[in-house]
Amino acid sequence: MNCHAATATISAAQERELALHEKVELNVHLAICPSCRDFDRQIEFLRLSMRAYATRPEEDPERDASQ
């Protein structure tokens, strides 16, 4: 697996469950490629950040207007 395929697979993993062979190939590539490991960490950070944003409490517009 090359870096292009690895980043595409990392992105695909956000949308669907990877097949076993995809997981194995990706993990082998990530073991040897620091750039793709960084990309994988960045995607995970974005996923967690978006989830936290989506589940945050609703803001009260009336409270904000009175301040």
Secondary structure as GFF3:
##gff-version 3
##sequence-region A 1 67
A	DSSP	alpha_helix	3	12	.	.	.	ID=ss1
A	DSSP	alpha_helix	20	32	.	.	.	ID=ss2
A	DSSP	alpha_helix	34	54	.	.	.	ID=ss3
A	DSSP	alpha_helix	61	65	.	.	.	ID=ss4
###
